[in-house]
Amino acid sequence: MGVSSALVTGASSGIGAAIAIRLAADGWRVVLAGRDRARLDALAERTGGCAISADLTTAEGLQRVADAGRGVDLLVHSAGAGWAGKFREMRPEHVDQLVELNLTAPIRLTRAVLPPRVAFVASVAVVGVRDEEVYSATKAGLRAFAASLRHSGVRTTAVFPGAVRTPFFRDRDYHRRFPRMVEPEQVADALIDAVLRSRAEVFVPRWLTIADRVHGISPALFHRLADRFG
């Protein structure tokens, strides 16, 4: 398949860790970037990868990760943070943190490494989600960035999961019966399979594609439905 090495950000836990484990199981050499040193070391031992503990929102941290990732065949952007609540109650520093980690850092790291393939863990929130305005904006920005990169010859893939069983949703006490949460491994498998097939986008679960299509055809209708059904 021609891809032998990958740099995965946000590899400390959740989707990033699941992606690293799947890649290693498939025989890829992995560079694991994250902020939790202990978890990274444990994952490196499990996958045979190289652990880089760094904060991508700092110039020094981003440079360390970029240096470790030079020459990789695939860069996977999984690092990110969420924030939910009333927009007027969101503190300015939280806005800056989300934009810096979710959008600015992936753009800067991609420019520094610029491998032939780049994958992004985005979110179905790209269609606009109530009480997640800034988070939705950062993920929509990733989608546009990925699409634009494809015009320059970089093979990009973006995955758009719904609710995933990660600390973010556990902290929000997610109790919805529909849509049900998916496991990080499902997102990892969908993303990697899409990368290997050179697919530009994939939704997890797949039925979420319908929401995206409705939004694309008639944003007003989509938002009326979203307001009614949540």
Residue, then its C-alpha position, 0 to 999 in steps of 0.5 A: m500500500g506504500v504507507s509505512s509510517a505515521l505521526v498521530t497527534g492526540a495519541s494519549s487516549g480516545i480516538g488517537a490511541a485507537i488509531a495508533i493501535r490499529l496502524a501498529a497492528d497493520g504493520w505501520r511504524v507510528v510516532l505518538a504525540g500527546r500531552d500525557r507522558a505516562r499514557l504515551d509511554a504505555l502506548a509506545e510499549r504496546t505499539g512499538g512506537c516512538a512517544i513525543s510528549a508535547d503541547l501543540t499550542t506552543a511553538e516549542g511543542l509543535q516544533r518537537v512534534a514536527d521534527a519527530g514526524r519529518g519523513v512520515d507517509l501519513l499525518v493524523h490530526s486527532a488532537g483536539a478539545g471540546w467545549a459545550g455551553k452557552f456561547r455568551e458564557m464562554r470565556p475568551e481564553h476558552v475560545d482561543q484555546l479551542v481555535e489554537l488546538n483544533l484548527t491552528a495547530p493542525i494547519r501549522l503542523t501540516r505545513a511543517v511536515l507536509p507528508p503525502r497523506v493527511a487525515f483529520v478527525a473532525s466531527v459531525a458538528v461541522v453542520g452546526v451544533r447548538d451550544e457548540e458554536v466555536y467547536s463546530a467552527t473549528k471542525a468546519g475549518l478543518r474540513a475546508f482546509a482538508a478539501s483545499l489541500r487536495h487541490s494541491g495534490v495532498r491526499t486528505t481524508a476527514v472523518f466526521p463522527g457523532a458522539v464517541r465514547t470519550p471523556f468529553f461525552r462522559d463528562r457531559d453525562y450523555h444519556r441519549r438513546f439516539p444517536r447512540m455513542v460509538e466506540p473510538e475503535q469504530v472511528a479509527d477503523a473508518l478513518i484508516d480504511a478511508v485513508l487506504r481507499s483515498r476517500a476524502e470524507v467518511f461519517v461515523p456512523r454512516w447514516l450521519t451522511i444524511a444530515d450532511r446532505v440535507h444541510g448542504i441542500s437546504p441549510a434552513l430546512f436542516h436547522r428547522l429539523a435540528d431545532r425540533f429534534g435536537 
